Amino acid sequence: MLRNDADSWGTLAKLFHWVMAALILAQIALGLMAANWRVSPTKIELFFWHKSTGMLILALVGLRILWRLANPTPELPADMAGWERAAARLSHWLLYALMIALPVTGWIVNSASNVPFRIFWLIPLPAIVGPDKPTADLFERVHGGLFALLALVLVAHIGAALRHHFVKRNTVLVRMLPGTWRTP
Amino acid sequence: MTKVRSLLWLCGLLLAGPAIAADWKMDPAGSTLEFIATFEKTEAPGVFKEFDARLRFDPDKPAGSRLDVTVKVTSADMNIPDVNKEIRGKDWFDYSGFPQAEFHSTDLRRTGGNRYVARGTLVLKGAKQAVEVPFTWTGSADGAVMEGELTVKRGAFGIGTGEWAAADVIGADVKVKFKVKLRKG
């Protein structure tokens, strides 16, 4: 099933989830390497792939949010406590917000640094702010801070998924797995 | 009478004789010298803020003309703070070793209409290379404008050495564009 229903995520939502999960993990590795590499052609290449991947993630998250809004959201298990529901809602909301805010702050850094850039060598990225070193420095810090928050939320997200599966033994994790996994 | 006539004729000959090519000086306010490198296959423009061009030139009789340009390499500005810091170094322009670049023409000719080409030697970062500088000439009441562009290989001048010599990240070709406003003098 392409669309979600009340019990499980549809094929397209799963595809969004796992493709973006892979992209985000690659993106984190690229970003950490690019930031710490010594000045060299390799550093420029790393930044090139980091920026291109970031813009891809930004485009995908836009589509993903539209798809989520156009579909029913599978219900949380009935036995979840109030704080668990609140934590789930907050962490999911944060993940979506960060999938937007990280690429956008990166885009601001790139614009303020005045570095010419074409996404995957193809699409010229327009500047969203003018060249300004203090702006670039500030948003570099904001970008790093948001990354730290993302790392924290990802740990909570993955930890919670594993807890649902192994401790609470419900379907929260398996209903996001590829294929038609259904526990009776 | 014949004496007077021949004298007049002589005067006429002198007046109509070969015009002496004028000397031209650059007006820095109306002149620009840009260099456009590429960065991941995307144009990365920069300028040399300080340079000077001197020209002895008659647009109708370009033979015997001369173009001499000096460029203060240390005035390069790519409008990216990190890059401006980087290009000072030995791998790139090497500001401390080679603060100035020069072009001297050895031959200047018309290629048609208001188009000309100056052949000569560019001395940049200590390397001497023959280059052709094509330009258009637009005269006006108070002076003239010469405009043109050429492409140079940064590798020929050792701009970007070592690991930077590879052309996949920073392209091998650099476009040089100039617009020089000149006044007679």
Interface residues (C-beta under 8 A of the other chain):
Chain A: V39 S40 P41 I44 E45 F48 S113 N114 V115 P116 F117 R118 W121 P124 P131 K133
Chain B: F39 E40 K41 T42 E43 A44 N79 I80 P81 D82 V83 E86 E163 W164 A166 D168 V169 I170
